[in-house]
Structure formats: C-alpha cells, structure tokens
Amino acid sequence: MPEKSIIIIGGGIAGLSAGCYGQMNGFRTRIFEMHKKPGGLCTSWKRQDYLVDGCIHWLVGSDPQSNFYKIWEELGAIQGREFVYAEQYGRIEDADGKTFNLYSNIDRLERHMKELAPEDHKVIDEFITAVRRCTRFVSPIEKAPEVSGLLDMLKLIITQFPLLRMLWKWNRISLSEFGKRFQSPLIREAFPLMFMPDFPMTFMLMTFAWLHNRAAGYPVGGSLEFSRAIEQRYRSLGGEIQYRAKVVKILVENGRAVGIKLADGTEHRADYVISAADGHATIFDLLEGKHVDDTIRDYYDTLIPFPPLVYVSLGVNRKFNDVPQCSGGMAIQLRSPIMIGTVEQKYLNAHIYNFDPTLAPEGRTLLTVMFQTDYAYWKKLRENDELYKAEKERIADIVVTLLDRRFPGLAAQVEMRDVATPTTFERYTGNWKGSFEGWQVTPNTWSIGKVMRKTLPNLDNFYMAGQWVEPGGGLPPAAMSGRNVMQIICKKERKKFTTIK
Ligand SMILES: Cc1cc2nc3c(=O)[nH]c(=O)nc-3n(C[C@H](O)[C@H](O)[C@H](O)COP(=O)(O)OP(=O)(O)OC[C@H]3O[C@@H](n4cnc5c(N)ncnc54)[C@H](O)[C@@H]3O)c2cc1C
C-alpha cells in the first residue's frame, strides 16, 4: 500500500510535533509554514549583537524523571541541551524594596514565606503541603484521551485517584482568591502575580512541584534553537517543510478535507489535513465558518484567550552578577502605575538573562520586559505608522527610566532597544488577538481533565492541534497535542502508534 499523506498547517511546536510523529508512523507529511523559520511563538530574533528570546522561561519535562521528557526526547529537542535550574524561579519586589523570593526548593520557600509572614503560617502550611503532594504525581500522558477506552479510564481513576482528588479541590480556587487568605500585604498582592490571577491554584501547585523536582528548567541557547532542534528531527525523519507558505483556504470536498490552497494560488492535496495554526483563523477563515456547531461557537464566544503582550527587549552593556538568576523573571512594583494601551500596570515584569550568556556578547546582558495589554488599542494604533512607532518609543523610554531607578546607571548602558506589540505577535504567528498562549484556564471557564475537541462537525479527515485545542497552552501541551492527533489518525488507519527515539 502506498503511504498515506498528511498536510500540516503551521510549523510551531504542535505542527512540528505532528509532523515528527506522522513520519515515525509511516505517513508522508508536509508542513506549510507562513513564516520563514520554525517554532511559531517559540522563537528568538536577532537585534544587533543580541539574540532576543521570545518564549521559554521554563520547560516542563527538562528532566528524565518527568513524563514530558520522553516526548521531548522523541522530538530530538532535549538531547545534549544544557538547562538552568535557578535557585529562585522568580521574585517580587515591592516599592519599598521588600522582596518575596519564589524559591524553587519547597523547604526553602516555606522557610522564606514564614519569615516574611509569620502571621500566615497556617495558610502557608496548607499551600506548601499541597505542593509537596504534587511532587509525587506523574500525570499520565502516554495515551491520547481520544483513543482511550473505558478500561484506560478506569485504570486512570484507580491509579491517579489522589491526583484527581487534589485537582478537584484546587481547580476550583483561583490564585487571586487564594491570595486573599494571606494577611501579609506583600504576599497577598504578590500571589496572583506569579501566573495569571484567574488561573486555578492547580497550575501554581504543579509548577512549584516541577520546579522543586528540577523538572522545569530553562534551555541555554533559548527558544529558536530549541524549535530548530525539532525541525531538524522532523527533516531527519524524512518530513518536508515549506516556509513563506501561507495557507488561505482548506479544501473540502464531500464533507472531507482534501488539501489546502496557499496565498500564491497553488493547491496541495493530501489524505488528511491537520491545522496546527491559530484556531479562530482555521475555523472562521480557512474553513469560512462552515464547520461550526454550538460547542465550537461556545468556545470562541465564552472562553478567554491569554492577553496579548507588549514585549520590550534591551541589550545592556553590563553584567548582572549581583542579581539572583530568575528564569521566571522579577516583578518590580512601581511607585505610580503606568498605562500600556488601556491597561494599568502596577509592576514591571523583567527578565534579566544573566543565566544565558549565549544571548548577548561577552560582558553584556539581554533584558526583556513583558506587559499584558489589550488587542483593540494596538490594532487601531497600527493603522497610523507614525503614532504606532512613537508609542513604541515612549514605552521603551519609560522602561529604561524605570529600570534605571532599580539598577542605577542602566540608562547609559542600553545599546539595543526593541519593542514587539500584539500586532507583531499577530503578524508573525497569526494568533487570534495576538494571544501569547491560547485559552486561559480559569475555575469558571474550564476544568482540568476536560478535553477540547480536535475535530470539527461534518468534516472528515481533518484535525486540529496546538494551543487552541489545549486550554492553558504552553509548549508541552502543544507537543503532546501533535502526538495525540497522530494517535487518533493511526487508530483510524488501524495502525499501531509507534515512536522512535
Ligand atoms: C513571551 C512568551 C513566553 C512563553 N513562555 C512559555 C514558557 O516558559 N513555557 C511554555 O511551556 N510555554 C510558554 N509560552 C507559550 C508557548 O510558546 C505556546 O503555547 C506554544 O509555543 C504554542 O505552540 P503552537 O504550535 O500551538 O502555536 P504557535 O506557536 O502559534 O504556532 C502556529 C504556527 O502556525 C503558523 N501559521 C499560522 N497561520 C498560518 C497559515 N495560515 N498558514 C501557514 N502557517 C500558519 C504560525 O506562523 C506559527 O508558526 C510562551 C509564549 C510567549 C509568547
């Protein structure tokens, strides 16, 4: 039998992953990527002598103990890679210089929190005990839920009962709700800032558990190098990738996806089509909204995407050896809030890459600052080139001034400035409203364990992969989603799903 063919739209982590597993399972796959490089959001870009990193702060699965490690290994992403496990994942500094250090080691974190806020020892105990419990859990990811049977489900419930019980309890509490239980003003305010305030506590508990287990490190060399390793793996498995190839239409015949049309007018056909591109564009543009039902409509009407970012990068002629390494960044409280778009910012969320010398020339350091902002403001502003550029300059000036207050002398040492806005993210990756991670998960919108459909109504031989079908987003779910889709296709083709290391 000739091998069956698969077209994959998008060469981000999900698309590359789908491609790798497709090749491992004897399909002929082709990825069409509109950008000129792989990785999608998992990227870096050159500015003068600096490499601006645009993504990874922590990679779940960096350690062989972690279940995600196997996936990264199969994708060739992790072999030989050096990881940094910072003593502090992050830190939050209030305007008076008081600091809440997010130590990766739980015992150290517990001691520190109790020193900072002895009055909160009870709630600290509750939090730390829950994190300790999570360090023992290994969530099952080997088999896609879509191909799991009743027996698998029963096995899951029996073997993972303690984990499911934990999820049940903590999924219903958001970070900001839990933060209110602290009396210490610093921890109370800082707690929701560690991730997204509306995230369920489960994310926080699992994150600290991964950090404690040294299972979520920062890969030296940054995000593009990481993506390129998967691209190389894909090519070495015989996969084909075409860059600067924007898909404008998914071809459908008799209720079956049969191929794609590119912006240059060419058409390409295959037995299956997987879209690992933006969800909204896939459903409402490439398929012209012809394959939606109430469930799909409900996702796009009610779920909340991660907000878009203004991402300021600075190349600074200075080392920051005296500043603790924090791959998750430091949040510096501002004496008076600033406005980015229409969103008030009370903190400056800075990443000082003093843990990755490959991003800057000798003796210099890359700094990035992330602001969550609103899409509509930037979309409108982008219509006027002059105003848009001026606003970017204004923001860069503000960031330099504020950082100079914290690190005196910095303003004179800045030799590279770069500002990416929500429209930059949209232009380069096509993500809906410039979102940086797909759907947010909140206690009210999505329960962990619930699976989002990867198919569309009345459309055969078509699947979706990536952050828009994995609420909560992130690199491991993107990679897993490409793998899971291939398990679904293998099942349909009555093939045994296989992986090669
Ligand atoms: C600043 C930042 C920090 C982050 N930090 C972390 C972190 O520390 N850890 C973590 O796990 N995650 C992190 N993330 C999230 C993570 O990067 C994403 O969730 C993940 O990369 C999504 O991968 P994806 O393949 O699903 O989507 P994408 O990366 O969006 O890939 C989609 C691809 O499809 C292409 N495409 C779109 N439309 C078309 C079309 N019409 N035709 C052809 N190609 C098309 C795009 O160009 C893109 O390459 C971060 C993201 C950002 C922006």
The ligand as a MOL file (V3000), in Angstrom:
LIG
                    3D

  0  0  0     0  0            999 V3000
M  V30 BEGIN CTAB
M  V30 COUNTS 53 58 0 0 0
M  V30 BEGIN ATOM
M  V30 1 C 6.5470 35.5370 25.7560 0
M  V30 2 C 6.0970 34.1100 25.8210 0
M  V30 3 C 6.5580 33.3020 26.8400 0
M  V30 4 C 6.1720 31.9640 26.9150 0
M  V30 5 N 6.7270 31.1840 27.8730 0
M  V30 6 C 6.4570 29.8700 27.8870 0
M  V30 7 C 7.1470 29.0200 28.7980 0
M  V30 8 O 8.0210 29.4470 29.5530 0
M  V30 9 N 6.8130 27.6950 28.8040 0
M  V30 10 C 5.8580 27.1800 27.9800 0
M  V30 11 O 5.6040 25.9620 28.0420 0
M  V30 12 N 5.1950 27.9810 27.1020 0
M  V30 13 C 5.4780 29.3000 27.0190 0
M  V30 14 N 4.8390 30.1150 26.1180 0
M  V30 15 C 3.7090 29.5760 25.3320 0
M  V30 16 C 4.1650 28.7390 24.1430 0
M  V30 17 O 5.1330 29.4270 23.4070 0
M  V30 18 C 2.9700 28.4310 23.2420 0
M  V30 19 O 1.8680 27.9690 23.9840 0
M  V30 20 C 3.3240 27.3780 22.1820 0
M  V30 21 O 4.5410 27.7080 21.5560 0
M  V30 22 C 2.1870 27.2550 21.1520 0
M  V30 23 O 2.5820 26.4060 20.1140 0
M  V30 24 P 1.6110 26.0840 18.9070 0
M  V30 25 O 2.3750 25.2650 17.9290 0
M  V30 26 O 0.3330 25.5460 19.4280 0
M  V30 27 O 1.2250 27.5010 18.2480 0
M  V30 28 P 2.1070 28.6060 17.5070 0
M  V30 29 O 3.4280 28.7300 18.1390 0
M  V30 30 O 1.2580 29.8150 17.4230 0
M  V30 31 O 2.3320 28.0190 16.0480 0
M  V30 32 C 1.4130 28.1940 14.9990 0
M  V30 33 C 2.2010 28.2750 13.6980 0
M  V30 34 O 1.2950 28.3290 12.6170 0
M  V30 35 C 1.7610 29.2670 11.6690 0
M  V30 36 N 0.6010 29.7280 10.9080 0
M  V30 37 C -0.4690 30.4150 11.3920 0
M  V30 38 N -1.3680 30.6310 10.3980 0
M  V30 39 C -0.8410 30.0640 9.2810 0
M  V30 40 C -1.2870 29.9690 7.9370 0
M  V30 41 N -2.4580 30.4940 7.5470 0
M  V30 42 N -0.5060 29.3350 7.0370 0
M  V30 43 C 0.6980 28.7910 7.4040 0
M  V30 44 N 1.1680 28.8790 8.6740 0
M  V30 45 C 0.4050 29.4980 9.5950 0
M  V30 46 C 2.3830 30.3530 12.5170 0
M  V30 47 O 3.2880 31.1370 11.7710 0
M  V30 48 C 3.0600 29.5240 13.6080 0
M  V30 49 O 4.3710 29.1590 13.2330 0
M  V30 50 C 5.2390 31.4490 25.9780 0
M  V30 51 C 4.7770 32.2610 24.9520 0
M  V30 52 C 5.2080 33.5660 24.8520 0
M  V30 53 C 4.7750 34.4090 23.6980 0
M  V30 END ATOM
M  V30 BEGIN BOND
M  V30 1 1 1 2
M  V30 2 1 2 3
M  V30 3 2 2 52
M  V30 4 2 3 4
M  V30 5 1 4 5
M  V30 6 1 4 50
M  V30 7 2 5 6
M  V30 8 1 6 7
M  V30 9 1 6 13
M  V30 10 2 7 8
M  V30 11 1 7 9
M  V30 12 1 9 10
M  V30 13 2 10 11
M  V30 14 1 10 12
M  V30 15 2 12 13
M  V30 16 1 13 14
M  V30 17 1 14 15
M  V30 18 1 14 50
M  V30 19 1 15 16
M  V30 20 1 16 17
M  V30 21 1 16 18
M  V30 22 1 18 19
M  V30 23 1 18 20
M  V30 24 1 20 21
M  V30 25 1 20 22
M  V30 26 1 22 23
M  V30 27 1 23 24
M  V30 28 2 24 25
M  V30 29 1 24 26
M  V30 30 1 24 27
M  V30 31 1 27 28
M  V30 32 2 28 29
M  V30 33 1 28 30
M  V30 34 1 28 31
M  V30 35 1 31 32
M  V30 36 1 32 33
M  V30 37 1 33 34
M  V30 38 1 33 48
M  V30 39 1 34 35
M  V30 40 1 35 36
M  V30 41 1 35 46
M  V30 42 1 36 37
M  V30 43 1 36 45
M  V30 44 2 37 38
M  V30 45 1 38 39
M  V30 46 1 39 40
M  V30 47 2 39 45
M  V30 48 1 40 41
M  V30 49 2 40 42
M  V30 50 1 42 43
M  V30 51 2 43 44
M  V30 52 1 44 45
M  V30 53 1 46 47
M  V30 54 1 46 48
M  V30 55 1 48 49
M  V30 56 2 50 51
M  V30 57 1 51 52
M  V30 58 1 52 53
M  V30 END BOND
M  V30 END CTAB
M  END
